[in-house]
């Protein structure tokens, strides 16, 4: 899973295939314990998949890029919702914040690329029917 603009040899990749979650990152320090696991956190009502924990993400240092890709279940979208109204949401102290995201309709994945570590360690694919997203939401036609 490449991160546009970065040499693949500098990208560390992690996957939790059973949950359809993938993370790629470029960072000066990636702790050995970093990884992905299913979360015990209560997902938001708009969740389209099970939440995932980014283990030891707070110990990432000198982060240049993080790419989070999550599979979602389009059948969980509310009636009449657009299949492009999906975003990666991250749990913060104030609730669930939606990140700038791109939807791939063919693969039923949603991807967020950040230039720093996420503002929380639990992420989920969620319905994004509002315009209230962290740095906006790119509603893509499935191309990246």
PyMOL CGO cylinders between C-alpha atoms (Angstrom):
from pymol import cmd
from pymol.cgo import CYLINDER

trace = [
    CYLINDER, 0.00, 0.00, 0.00, 1.97, 2.96, -1.27, 0.3, 1, 1, 1, 1, 1, 1,
    CYLINDER, 1.97, 2.96, -1.27, 1.78, 6.49, 0.01, 0.3, 1, 1, 1, 1, 1, 1,
    CYLINDER, 1.78, 6.49, 0.01, 1.88, 8.90, -2.94, 0.3, 1, 1, 1, 1, 1, 1,
    CYLINDER, 1.88, 8.90, -2.94, 5.11, 10.92, -2.99, 0.3, 1, 1, 1, 1, 1, 1,
    CYLINDER, 5.11, 10.92, -2.99, 7.09, 8.52, -0.78, 0.3, 1, 1, 1, 1, 1, 1,
    CYLINDER, 7.09, 8.52, -0.78, 9.65, 5.88, -1.73, 0.3, 1, 1, 1, 1, 1, 1,
    CYLINDER, 9.65, 5.88, -1.73, 8.15, 2.45, -0.99, 0.3, 1, 1, 1, 1, 1, 1,
    CYLINDER, 8.15, 2.45, -0.99, 11.36, 1.38, 0.76, 0.3, 1, 1, 1, 1, 1, 1,
    CYLINDER, 11.36, 1.38, 0.76, 10.70, 4.04, 3.44, 0.3, 1, 1, 1, 1, 1, 1,
    CYLINDER, 10.70, 4.04, 3.44, 7.11, 2.94, 4.11, 0.3, 1, 1, 1, 1, 1, 1,
    CYLINDER, 7.11, 2.94, 4.11, 6.27, 0.58, 6.97, 0.3, 1, 1, 1, 1, 1, 1,
    CYLINDER, 6.27, 0.58, 6.97, 3.07, -1.39, 6.35, 0.3, 1, 1, 1, 1, 1, 1,
    CYLINDER, 3.07, -1.39, 6.35, 0.69, -3.07, 8.77, 0.3, 1, 1, 1, 1, 1, 1,
    CYLINDER, 0.69, -3.07, 8.77, -2.51, -5.01, 8.14, 0.3, 1, 1, 1, 1, 1, 1,
    CYLINDER, -2.51, -5.01, 8.14, -5.30, -6.64, 10.06, 0.3, 1, 1, 1, 1, 1, 1,
    CYLINDER, -5.30, -6.64, 10.06, -6.74, -8.69, 7.21, 0.3, 1, 1, 1, 1, 1, 1,
    CYLINDER, -6.74, -8.69, 7.21, -9.60, -10.14, 9.26, 0.3, 1, 1, 1, 1, 1, 1,
    CYLINDER, -9.60, -10.14, 9.26, -10.96, -6.61, 9.71, 0.3, 1, 1, 1, 1, 1, 1,
    CYLINDER, -10.96, -6.61, 9.71, -9.98, -5.20, 6.32, 0.3, 1, 1, 1, 1, 1, 1,
    CYLINDER, -9.98, -5.20, 6.32, -7.68, -2.59, 7.86, 0.3, 1, 1, 1, 1, 1, 1,
    CYLINDER, -7.68, -2.59, 7.86, -4.32, -1.45, 6.50, 0.3, 1, 1, 1, 1, 1, 1,
    CYLINDER, -4.32, -1.45, 6.50, -1.95, 1.25, 7.69, 0.3, 1, 1, 1, 1, 1, 1,
    CYLINDER, -1.95, 1.25, 7.69, 1.16, 2.52, 5.95, 0.3, 1, 1, 1, 1, 1, 1,
    CYLINDER, 1.16, 2.52, 5.95, 3.43, 5.07, 7.54, 0.3, 1, 1, 1, 1, 1, 1,
    CYLINDER, 3.43, 5.07, 7.54, 6.62, 7.00, 7.14, 0.3, 1, 1, 1, 1, 1, 1,
    CYLINDER, 6.62, 7.00, 7.14, 8.12, 7.94, 10.50, 0.3, 1, 1, 1, 1, 1, 1,
    CYLINDER, 8.12, 7.94, 10.50, 11.52, 8.40, 12.07, 0.3, 1, 1, 1, 1, 1, 1,
    CYLINDER, 11.52, 8.40, 12.07, 10.61, 6.12, 14.98, 0.3, 1, 1, 1, 1, 1, 1,
    CYLINDER, 10.61, 6.12, 14.98, 8.10, 3.28, 14.76, 0.3, 1, 1, 1, 1, 1, 1,
    CYLINDER, 8.10, 3.28, 14.76, 7.89, 1.30, 18.01, 0.3, 1, 1, 1, 1, 1, 1,
    CYLINDER, 7.89, 1.30, 18.01, 8.22, -2.48, 17.70, 0.3, 1, 1, 1, 1, 1, 1,
    CYLINDER, 8.22, -2.48, 17.70, 4.85, -2.80, 19.42, 0.3, 1, 1, 1, 1, 1, 1,
    CYLINDER, 4.85, -2.80, 19.42, 3.02, -0.73, 16.76, 0.3, 1, 1, 1, 1, 1, 1,
    CYLINDER, 3.02, -0.73, 16.76, 0.29, -2.66, 15.01, 0.3, 1, 1, 1, 1, 1, 1,
    CYLINDER, 0.29, -2.66, 15.01, -3.44, -3.04, 14.45, 0.3, 1, 1, 1, 1, 1, 1,
    CYLINDER, -3.44, -3.04, 14.45, -6.01, -4.92, 16.50, 0.3, 1, 1, 1, 1, 1, 1,
    CYLINDER, -6.01, -4.92, 16.50, -9.78, -5.03, 16.82, 0.3, 1, 1, 1, 1, 1, 1,
    CYLINDER, -9.78, -5.03, 16.82, -10.97, -2.44, 19.31, 0.3, 1, 1, 1, 1, 1, 1,
    CYLINDER, -10.97, -2.44, 19.31, -13.24, -2.88, 22.29, 0.3, 1, 1, 1, 1, 1, 1,
    CYLINDER, -13.24, -2.88, 22.29, -14.35, 0.76, 21.95, 0.3, 1, 1, 1, 1, 1, 1,
    CYLINDER, -14.35, 0.76, 21.95, -18.01, 1.43, 21.26, 0.3, 1, 1, 1, 1, 1, 1,
    CYLINDER, -18.01, 1.43, 21.26, -18.27, 2.51, 17.61, 0.3, 1, 1, 1, 1, 1, 1,
    CYLINDER, -18.27, 2.51, 17.61, -20.25, 5.60, 16.63, 0.3, 1, 1, 1, 1, 1, 1,
    CYLINDER, -20.25, 5.60, 16.63, -23.85, 5.10, 15.48, 0.3, 1, 1, 1, 1, 1, 1,
    CYLINDER, -23.85, 5.10, 15.48, -22.69, 5.90, 11.92, 0.3, 1, 1, 1, 1, 1, 1,
    CYLINDER, -22.69, 5.90, 11.92, -20.14, 3.07, 11.91, 0.3, 1, 1, 1, 1, 1, 1,
    CYLINDER, -20.14, 3.07, 11.91, -19.92, 0.95, 8.76, 0.3, 1, 1, 1, 1, 1, 1,
    CYLINDER, -19.92, 0.95, 8.76, -17.35, -1.50, 10.18, 0.3, 1, 1, 1, 1, 1, 1,
    CYLINDER, -17.35, -1.50, 10.18, -15.83, -2.62, 13.47, 0.3, 1, 1, 1, 1, 1, 1,
    CYLINDER, -15.83, -2.62, 13.47, -13.42, -0.13, 15.07, 0.3, 1, 1, 1, 1, 1, 1,
    CYLINDER, -13.42, -0.13, 15.07, -9.68, -0.76, 14.92, 0.3, 1, 1, 1, 1, 1, 1,
    CYLINDER, -9.68, -0.76, 14.92, -7.01, 0.26, 17.43, 0.3, 1, 1, 1, 1, 1, 1,
    CYLINDER, -7.01, 0.26, 17.43, -3.65, 1.61, 16.27, 0.3, 1, 1, 1, 1, 1, 1,
    CYLINDER, -3.65, 1.61, 16.27, -1.51, 0.04, 19.00, 0.3, 1, 1, 1, 1, 1, 1,
    CYLINDER, -1.51, 0.04, 19.00, 1.24, 2.33, 20.39, 0.3, 1, 1, 1, 1, 1, 1,
    CYLINDER, 1.24, 2.33, 20.39, 0.47, 5.08, 17.86, 0.3, 1, 1, 1, 1, 1, 1,
    CYLINDER, 0.47, 5.08, 17.86, 1.26, 7.70, 20.51, 0.3, 1, 1, 1, 1, 1, 1,
    CYLINDER, 1.26, 7.70, 20.51, 4.89, 6.51, 20.44, 0.3, 1, 1, 1, 1, 1, 1,
    CYLINDER, 4.89, 6.51, 20.44, 5.36, 7.25, 16.72, 0.3, 1, 1, 1, 1, 1, 1,
    CYLINDER, 5.36, 7.25, 16.72, 8.00, 9.98, 16.29, 0.3, 1, 1, 1, 1, 1, 1,
    CYLINDER, 8.00, 9.98, 16.29, 8.93, 12.24, 13.38, 0.3, 1, 1, 1, 1, 1, 1,
    CYLINDER, 8.93, 12.24, 13.38, 5.83, 11.20, 11.44, 0.3, 1, 1, 1, 1, 1, 1,
    CYLINDER, 5.83, 11.20, 11.44, 5.83, 12.34, 7.81, 0.3, 1, 1, 1, 1, 1, 1,
    CYLINDER, 5.83, 12.34, 7.81, 2.80, 10.43, 6.51, 0.3, 1, 1, 1, 1, 1, 1,
    CYLINDER, 2.80, 10.43, 6.51, 0.16, 7.96, 7.65, 0.3, 1, 1, 1, 1, 1, 1,
    CYLINDER, 0.16, 7.96, 7.65, -2.26, 6.24, 5.28, 0.3, 1, 1, 1, 1, 1, 1,
    CYLINDER, -2.26, 6.24, 5.28, -5.24, 4.46, 6.86, 0.3, 1, 1, 1, 1, 1, 1,
    CYLINDER, -5.24, 4.46, 6.86, -7.39, 2.27, 4.61, 0.3, 1, 1, 1, 1, 1, 1,
    CYLINDER, -7.39, 2.27, 4.61, -10.51, 0.55, 5.93, 0.3, 1, 1, 1, 1, 1, 1,
    CYLINDER, -10.51, 0.55, 5.93, -13.01, -1.78, 4.30, 0.3, 1, 1, 1, 1, 1, 1,
    CYLINDER, -13.01, -1.78, 4.30, -16.61, -0.81, 4.98, 0.3, 1, 1, 1, 1, 1, 1,
    CYLINDER, -16.61, -0.81, 4.98, -20.00, -2.47, 4.54, 0.3, 1, 1, 1, 1, 1, 1,
    CYLINDER, -20.00, -2.47, 4.54, -22.13, -0.38, 2.13, 0.3, 1, 1, 1, 1, 1, 1,
    CYLINDER, -22.13, -0.38, 2.13, -25.26, -2.24, 3.24, 0.3, 1, 1, 1, 1, 1, 1,
    CYLINDER, -25.26, -2.24, 3.24, -24.93, -0.44, 6.60, 0.3, 1, 1, 1, 1, 1, 1,
    CYLINDER, -24.93, -0.44, 6.60, -25.40, 2.98, 4.98, 0.3, 1, 1, 1, 1, 1, 1,
    CYLINDER, -25.40, 2.98, 4.98, -28.64, 4.71, 5.97, 0.3, 1, 1, 1, 1, 1, 1,
    CYLINDER, -28.64, 4.71, 5.97, -31.46, 4.54, 3.39, 0.3, 1, 1, 1, 1, 1, 1,
    CYLINDER, -31.46, 4.54, 3.39, -30.93, 7.12, 0.65, 0.3, 1, 1, 1, 1, 1, 1,
    CYLINDER, -30.93, 7.12, 0.65, -27.33, 7.83, 1.67, 0.3, 1, 1, 1, 1, 1, 1,
    CYLINDER, -27.33, 7.83, 1.67, -24.74, 8.31, -1.03, 0.3, 1, 1, 1, 1, 1, 1,
    CYLINDER, -24.74, 8.31, -1.03, -22.11, 5.55, -1.14, 0.3, 1, 1, 1, 1, 1, 1,
    CYLINDER, -22.11, 5.55, -1.14, -19.48, 8.27, -1.35, 0.3, 1, 1, 1, 1, 1, 1,
    CYLINDER, -19.48, 8.27, -1.35, -20.51, 9.72, 2.03, 0.3, 1, 1, 1, 1, 1, 1,
    CYLINDER, -20.51, 9.72, 2.03, -18.01, 7.61, 3.95, 0.3, 1, 1, 1, 1, 1, 1,
    CYLINDER, -18.01, 7.61, 3.95, -14.99, 8.78, 5.93, 0.3, 1, 1, 1, 1, 1, 1,
    CYLINDER, -14.99, 8.78, 5.93, -12.33, 7.44, 8.26, 0.3, 1, 1, 1, 1, 1, 1,
    CYLINDER, -12.33, 7.44, 8.26, -13.37, 8.53, 11.74, 0.3, 1, 1, 1, 1, 1, 1,
    CYLINDER, -13.37, 8.53, 11.74, -11.00, 8.68, 14.70, 0.3, 1, 1, 1, 1, 1, 1,
    CYLINDER, -11.00, 8.68, 14.70, -12.01, 8.65, 18.35, 0.3, 1, 1, 1, 1, 1, 1,
    CYLINDER, -12.01, 8.65, 18.35, -10.81, 11.72, 20.27, 0.3, 1, 1, 1, 1, 1, 1,
    CYLINDER, -10.81, 11.72, 20.27, -11.59, 13.07, 23.74, 0.3, 1, 1, 1, 1, 1, 1,
    CYLINDER, -11.59, 13.07, 23.74, -14.47, 15.04, 22.18, 0.3, 1, 1, 1, 1, 1, 1,
    CYLINDER, -14.47, 15.04, 22.18, -16.04, 12.14, 20.25, 0.3, 1, 1, 1, 1, 1, 1,
    CYLINDER, -16.04, 12.14, 20.25, -15.50, 10.84, 16.71, 0.3, 1, 1, 1, 1, 1, 1,
    CYLINDER, -15.50, 10.84, 16.71, -13.82, 13.19, 14.21, 0.3, 1, 1, 1, 1, 1, 1,
    CYLINDER, -13.82, 13.19, 14.21, -14.03, 12.47, 10.50, 0.3, 1, 1, 1, 1, 1, 1,
    CYLINDER, -14.03, 12.47, 10.50, -10.78, 12.80, 8.55, 0.3, 1, 1, 1, 1, 1, 1,
    CYLINDER, -10.78, 12.80, 8.55, -10.17, 13.93, 5.00, 0.3, 1, 1, 1, 1, 1, 1,
    CYLINDER, -10.17, 13.93, 5.00, -10.99, 10.71, 3.14, 0.3, 1, 1, 1, 1, 1, 1,
    CYLINDER, -10.99, 10.71, 3.14, -11.28, 9.17, -0.30, 0.3, 1, 1, 1, 1, 1, 1,
    CYLINDER, -11.28, 9.17, -0.30, -13.79, 6.46, -1.11, 0.3, 1, 1, 1, 1, 1, 1,
    CYLINDER, -13.79, 6.46, -1.11, -13.08, 3.60, -3.52, 0.3, 1, 1, 1, 1, 1, 1,
    CYLINDER, -13.08, 3.60, -3.52, -16.52, 2.35, -4.54, 0.3, 1, 1, 1, 1, 1, 1,
    CYLINDER, -16.52, 2.35, -4.54, -15.23, -0.71, -6.37, 0.3, 1, 1, 1, 1, 1, 1,
    CYLINDER, -15.23, -0.71, -6.37, -13.14, -1.97, -3.43, 0.3, 1, 1, 1, 1, 1, 1,
    CYLINDER, -13.14, -1.97, -3.43, -15.56, -0.58, -0.77, 0.3, 1, 1, 1, 1, 1, 1,
    CYLINDER, -15.56, -0.58, -0.77, -12.68, 1.03, 1.07, 0.3, 1, 1, 1, 1, 1, 1,
    CYLINDER, -12.68, 1.03, 1.07, -12.20, 4.46, 2.56, 0.3, 1, 1, 1, 1, 1, 1,
    CYLINDER, -12.20, 4.46, 2.56, -8.72, 5.95, 2.91, 0.3, 1, 1, 1, 1, 1, 1,
    CYLINDER, -8.72, 5.95, 2.91, -7.30, 8.90, 4.85, 0.3, 1, 1, 1, 1, 1, 1,
    CYLINDER, -7.30, 8.90, 4.85, -3.77, 10.23, 4.37, 0.3, 1, 1, 1, 1, 1, 1,
    CYLINDER, -3.77, 10.23, 4.37, -2.32, 12.40, 7.15, 0.3, 1, 1, 1, 1, 1, 1,
    CYLINDER, -2.32, 12.40, 7.15, 0.94, 14.28, 7.56, 0.3, 1, 1, 1, 1, 1, 1,
    CYLINDER, 0.94, 14.28, 7.56, 1.04, 13.48, 11.27, 0.3, 1, 1, 1, 1, 1, 1,
    CYLINDER, 1.04, 13.48, 11.27, -0.20, 10.73, 13.52, 0.3, 1, 1, 1, 1, 1, 1,
    CYLINDER, -0.20, 10.73, 13.52, -4.00, 10.59, 13.91, 0.3, 1, 1, 1, 1, 1, 1,
    CYLINDER, -4.00, 10.59, 13.91, -5.53, 12.62, 16.76, 0.3, 1, 1, 1, 1, 1, 1,
    CYLINDER, -5.53, 12.62, 16.76, -6.56, 9.34, 18.44, 0.3, 1, 1, 1, 1, 1, 1,
    CYLINDER, -6.56, 9.34, 18.44, -5.73, 5.65, 18.33, 0.3, 1, 1, 1, 1, 1, 1,
    CYLINDER, -5.73, 5.65, 18.33, -9.12, 4.12, 17.45, 0.3, 1, 1, 1, 1, 1, 1,
    CYLINDER, -9.12, 4.12, 17.45, -10.39, 4.40, 13.87, 0.3, 1, 1, 1, 1, 1, 1,
    CYLINDER, -10.39, 4.40, 13.87, -13.49, 3.23, 12.01, 0.3, 1, 1, 1, 1, 1, 1,
    CYLINDER, -13.49, 3.23, 12.01, -15.15, 3.64, 8.63, 0.3, 1, 1, 1, 1, 1, 1,
    CYLINDER, -15.15, 3.64, 8.63, -18.26, 5.73, 9.22, 0.3, 1, 1, 1, 1, 1, 1,
    CYLINDER, -18.26, 5.73, 9.22, -21.13, 7.37, 7.35, 0.3, 1, 1, 1, 1, 1, 1,
    CYLINDER, -21.13, 7.37, 7.35, -20.35, 11.05, 6.85, 0.3, 1, 1, 1, 1, 1, 1,
    CYLINDER, -20.35, 11.05, 6.85, -23.64, 12.74, 5.99, 0.3, 1, 1, 1, 1, 1, 1,
    CYLINDER, -23.64, 12.74, 5.99, -22.48, 16.11, 7.31, 0.3, 1, 1, 1, 1, 1, 1,
    CYLINDER, -22.48, 16.11, 7.31, -19.90, 18.56, 6.07, 0.3, 1, 1, 1, 1, 1, 1,
    CYLINDER, -19.90, 18.56, 6.07, -18.21, 18.57, 9.49, 0.3, 1, 1, 1, 1, 1, 1,
    CYLINDER, -18.21, 18.57, 9.49, -14.94, 16.77, 8.83, 0.3, 1, 1, 1, 1, 1, 1,
    CYLINDER, -14.94, 16.77, 8.83, -11.43, 17.40, 9.99, 0.3, 1, 1, 1, 1, 1, 1,
    CYLINDER, -11.43, 17.40, 9.99, -9.89, 19.13, 6.96, 0.3, 1, 1, 1, 1, 1, 1,
    CYLINDER, -9.89, 19.13, 6.96, -12.97, 18.28, 4.83, 0.3, 1, 1, 1, 1, 1, 1,
    CYLINDER, -12.97, 18.28, 4.83, -13.89, 15.12, 2.94, 0.3, 1, 1, 1, 1, 1, 1,
    CYLINDER, -13.89, 15.12, 2.94, -13.03, 14.29, -0.64, 0.3, 1, 1, 1, 1, 1, 1,
    CYLINDER, -13.03, 14.29, -0.64, -16.03, 12.46, -2.02, 0.3, 1, 1, 1, 1, 1, 1,
    CYLINDER, -16.03, 12.46, -2.02, -14.36, 10.51, -4.78, 0.3, 1, 1, 1, 1, 1, 1,
    CYLINDER, -14.36, 10.51, -4.78, -15.79, 8.47, -7.60, 0.3, 1, 1, 1, 1, 1, 1,
    CYLINDER, -15.79, 8.47, -7.60, -13.50, 5.59, -6.65, 0.3, 1, 1, 1, 1, 1, 1,
    CYLINDER, -13.50, 5.59, -6.65, -10.32, 6.69, -8.39, 0.3, 1, 1, 1, 1, 1, 1,
    CYLINDER, -10.32, 6.69, -8.39, -7.24, 7.71, -6.47, 0.3, 1, 1, 1, 1, 1, 1,
]
cmd.load_cgo(trace, "trace")
